[in-house]
Amino acid sequence: MVQGNKSLDIVIPVYNESENLKPLLDEITSKLIGFFYPLTVILVDDGSIDDTPVKIKNIIKEQKKINIKYYRFTRNYGKEIAVKCGIDQSGSEFCSIMDGDLQHPPESLIEAHEKLTTTDANIIYISPKKRMTHFHQKLGAFGYKKILNSFSKAKVYLTDFTFMDKKTVDIVKQFNESDFYTRGILSIVGLISKEIYYTVHERKYGKTKFSFAKLINLAIDGVISVSTRPLRMAIYAGVIVSIISILFGMYLLFEKLVRGQPIPGFATLGFGMFFLGGIQLLFLGLIGEYVGKTFIQAKKRPLYTIDYKLSN
């Protein structure tokens, strides 16, 4: 399909990225200003505690070549909610999601646009050619990808760098989940997607805001948001444990009646108690996650609250 309108909104969630903002916007301007028009950068400040707001105010005063819309949250809501806010503000023909750490090359958006407009795709996922450097990181990413896609009905791409048409944006705007997970939402809307690749740039300033604990929480939220199949695992686990218990009981009975062996007491009882206790706590926690998210969603609180907004 061929699109005449080349207007683009770039949604960038930021949190303590004051040093990266000006180089990022300069790079976006130099690489995209001649291709997309009008070009709008939507900066969503997820409650930064450094001088990010001051830097953005100065940039807005100085920047004349591209449009900048700045939204500052009243507190930290998380990256996914910041992305949701940016998508809600998008009104252009195309919309992209980028990180604010200079690792996503803006020129890839031109390739993504060409891919989208020359095929039947609505979403272009821009995936890194090389994501991790350490073996344990590669193993973790590979395992998470396999688990996530085994639970999800549709393929989930593990990249935030995306390029979407207006149809996709209008659909995503309808999703108001308290545990909004961009990758999961895009995978379940049912639109056609394609994938291209980019070379990851080095982070120039600052450190990643995602600690190991935050990555684990994001992984759990991702699995829970795309499927209820983990709950089915509780049934399977219960059946398997019951079968094992019956077989083990029959074995102990055989040992006692046929072979005359004494039935081990404390060790067998202790192992069974700890094993079953662990299984119960695991699935109680799993059920609690779903119940907790249902409880929060039932309150119908706003996904985010905006302190103020600015534009040039």
C-alpha positions in Angstrom: 0.0 0.0 0.0 1.2 3.6 -0.7 0.7 6.4 1.9 0.8 10.0 0.8 0.8 11.4 4.3 4.2 11.1 6.0 3.3 12.6 9.4 5.0 10.8 12.2 4.8 10.9 16.0 7.7 9.5 17.9 6.8 8.4 21.5 9.8 8.5 23.8 9.3 7.6 27.5 12.0 9.3 29.6 13.2 8.9 33.2 16.3 10.7 34.3 17.6 11.1 30.8 18.7 14.7 30.9 22.1 14.2 29.3 20.7 12.1 26.4 17.8 14.3 25.4 19.6 17.0 23.3 21.8 14.5 21.4 18.8 12.3 20.8 16.6 15.1 19.4 19.5 16.4 17.3 19.9 12.9 15.8 16.2 12.6 15.2 16.2 16.0 13.5 19.2 15.3 11.3 18.1 11.8 10.2 14.4 12.3 9.8 13.5 15.9 9.1 13.7 15.5 5.3 11.6 12.4 5.2 8.7 12.7 7.6 6.6 15.8 7.7 5.3 17.0 10.1 7.6 15.3 12.6 6.5 15.4 16.2 8.4 14.0 19.2 6.2 13.1 22.2 8.3 13.1 25.4 6.6 11.5 28.4 8.5 12.2 31.6 7.8 9.3 34.0 8.5 11.4 37.1 12.2 12.2 36.6 14.0 13.3 39.7 17.0 14.9 37.9 17.0 18.1 35.8 15.2 16.4 32.9 12.2 18.9 33.1 14.6 21.9 33.0 16.5 20.5 30.0 13.3 19.8 28.1 12.0 23.3 28.7 15.2 24.8 27.3 15.1 22.4 24.3 11.5 23.4 23.6 12.4 27.1 23.5 15.3 26.5 21.2 13.9 23.7 18.9 12.2 25.1 15.8 12.7 22.4 13.2 10.4 19.7 14.7 7.4 19.7 16.9 7.9 18.7 20.6 5.1 17.8 23.0 6.2 17.2 26.6 4.0 15.5 29.2 5.2 15.2 32.8 3.6 12.7 35.2 2.9 13.6 38.8 4.8 10.5 39.8 6.6 7.5 38.5 4.1 5.1 36.8 6.6 2.9 34.9 7.8 2.8 31.3 4.8 0.9 29.9 2.3 3.5 31.2 4.5 6.3 29.8 4.3 4.6 26.4 0.5 4.3 26.7 0.3 8.0 27.5 2.4 8.9 24.4 0.2 6.7 22.2 -2.9 8.3 23.5 -1.6 11.7 22.4 -0.6 10.5 18.9 -2.7 11.8 16.0 -0.3 11.5 13.0 -0.5 9.0 10.1 2.3 7.0 11.7 3.6 6.4 15.2 6.8 5.0 16.6 8.0 4.0 20.0 11.7 4.7 20.8 13.9 4.6 23.9 15.5 7.8 25.2 19.0 6.4 25.7 20.3 6.8 22.1 20.4 3.0 21.5 17.6 3.1 18.9 18.9 4.5 15.6 16.3 7.0 14.2 17.2 6.1 10.6 15.7 2.7 11.1 12.3 4.4 11.0 12.7 5.2 7.3 13.3 1.5 6.6 10.3 0.6 8.8 8.1 3.1 6.9 9.2 1.6 3.5 8.5 -1.9 4.8 5.1 -0.9 6.1 4.0 1.0 3.0 5.1 -1.6 0.5 3.6 -4.5 2.3 0.3 -5.3 3.9 1.7 -4.8 7.4 0.3 -2.5 10.1 3.1 -2.9 12.6 6.9 -3.1 12.0 9.0 -4.5 14.8 12.5 -3.2 14.8 14.6 -5.9 16.6 18.3 -5.7 17.6 20.7 -7.9 15.6 22.6 -8.5 18.8 20.7 -8.0 22.1 23.0 -9.4 24.8 26.8 -9.9 25.3 26.9 -12.3 28.2 25.9 -15.9 28.1 23.5 -15.7 31.1 21.8 -12.7 29.5 21.3 -14.5 26.2 20.1 -17.6 28.0 17.6 -15.6 30.1 16.3 -13.7 27.0 15.9 -16.9 25.0 14.1 -18.6 27.9 11.8 -15.7 28.5 11.0 -15.5 24.8 10.1 -19.2 24.7 8.0 -19.0 27.8 6.1 -15.8 26.7 5.3 -17.1 23.3 4.2 -20.5 24.6 1.6 -18.8 26.8 0.5 -16.2 24.2 -1.8 -17.1 21.3 0.1 -14.7 19.0 3.8 -14.2 18.7 5.3 -11.6 21.1 8.3 -9.6 19.8 10.8 -8.7 22.5 11.5 -5.2 21.3 10.0 -1.8 22.2 11.3 -0.2 19.0 8.2 -0.3 16.8 6.6 1.6 13.9 2.8 1.6 13.6 0.1 3.0 11.3 -2.8 5.0 12.5 -5.1 2.0 12.5 -2.9 0.3 15.0 -2.7 3.4 17.2 -6.5 3.9 17.2 -6.9 0.3 18.3 -4.3 0.4 21.1 -5.9 3.6 22.4 -8.9 1.5 23.3 -6.9 -0.6 25.8 -7.0 0.8 29.3 -5.5 -2.0 31.3 -3.8 -1.1 34.6 -1.0 -3.6 33.8 -0.6 -2.2 30.3 2.1 -4.2 28.5 2.9 -2.7 25.0 4.4 -5.9 23.5 1.6 -8.0 24.6 -1.1 -5.6 23.5 0.4 -5.3 20.0 0.6 -9.0 19.7 -3.1 -9.6 20.5 -4.8 -6.9 18.4 -4.6 -9.3 15.4 -3.0 -6.9 12.9 -0.3 -7.9 10.4 3.2 -7.4 11.6 6.7 -7.6 10.0 10.2 -7.4 11.4 13.3 -5.6 10.5 16.6 -5.4 12.3 19.0 -2.7 13.6 22.5 -2.5 15.1 22.3 -1.5 18.7 24.1 1.8 19.5 26.1 2.2 22.7 24.4 4.1 25.5 26.3 7.4 25.7 25.2 8.8 29.0 23.8 7.4 32.3 23.0 3.8 33.2 20.0 1.6 32.4 17.0 2.2 34.8 16.1 -1.5 34.7 17.6 -3.5 37.6 17.5 -7.3 37.7 14.5 -7.1 40.0 12.6 -4.8 37.6 13.4 -7.0 34.7 12.0 -10.0 36.6 8.8 -8.0 37.5 8.5 -7.0 33.9 8.8 -10.6 32.8 6.1 -11.7 35.2 3.8 -8.9 34.2 4.4 -9.8 30.5 3.4 -13.4 31.0 0.3 -12.6 33.1 -0.9 -9.8 30.7 -0.9 -12.0 27.6 -2.6 -15.1 28.9 -4.4 -16.9 31.7 -2.7 -20.2 30.8 -0.4 -20.1 33.9 -3.6 -20.7 35.9 -4.2 -23.9 34.0 -0.8 -25.0 35.1 -2.1 -25.2 38.7 -4.6 -27.9 37.5 -1.9 -29.8 35.7 0.4 -29.6 38.6 -2.3 -30.8 41.0 -3.0 -33.8 38.8 0.6 -34.7 38.4 1.4 -34.3 42.2 -1.7 -36.5 43.0 -0.6 -39.2 40.6 2.9 -39.2 42.0 1.5 -39.3 45.5 -0.7 -42.3 44.7 2.2 -44.1 42.9 4.5 -43.4 45.9 1.9 -44.7 48.3 1.5 -47.9 46.3 5.3 -48.3 46.3 5.5 -47.9 50.1 2.6 -50.4 50.5 4.4 -52.9 48.3 7.6 -52.4 50.3 5.8 -53.1 53.5 3.5 -56.0 52.6 5.6 -57.8 50.0 9.2 -57.2 50.9 8.7 -56.5 54.6 10.7 -53.3 54.6 9.9 -50.7 57.3 8.2 -47.6 55.9 10.5 -44.5 56.3 8.8 -42.0 58.5 10.2 -38.5 59.1 12.2 -38.2 55.9 9.2 -39.2 53.7 6.8 -37.0 55.7 9.1 -34.1 55.7 9.9 -34.3 52.0 6.2 -34.5 51.1 5.2 -31.6 53.3 7.9 -29.3 51.9 7.2 -30.3 48.3 3.5 -29.9 48.5 3.9 -26.7 50.6 6.1 -25.2 47.9 3.7 -26.1 45.1 0.8 -24.6 47.1 2.7 -21.3 47.8 3.8 -21.1 44.2 0.3 -21.3 42.8 -1.3 -19.2 45.6 1.1 -16.5 44.6 0.2 -17.0 40.9 -3.5 -16.8 41.6 -2.9 -13.8 43.9 -1.2 -11.9 41.0 -4.3 -12.3 38.8 -6.7 -11.5 41.7 -4.6 -8.4 42.6 -4.5 -7.1 39.0 -8.3 -7.7 38.8 -8.8 -5.8 42.0 -6.8 -2.8 40.8 -8.5 -2.8 37.4 -12.0 -2.9 39.1 -11.2 0.4 40.8 -11.1 2.1 37.4 -8.5 4.5 38.5 -6.8 6.6 35.8 -3.7 4.9 34.3 -1.7 8.0 34.8 -2.0 11.6 36.0 -0.3 14.5 34.1 1.3 17.3 36.2 1.7 19.6 33.2 2.4 19.6 29.5 4.4 21.9 27.2 5.0 22.2 23.5 6.9 24.5 21.1 
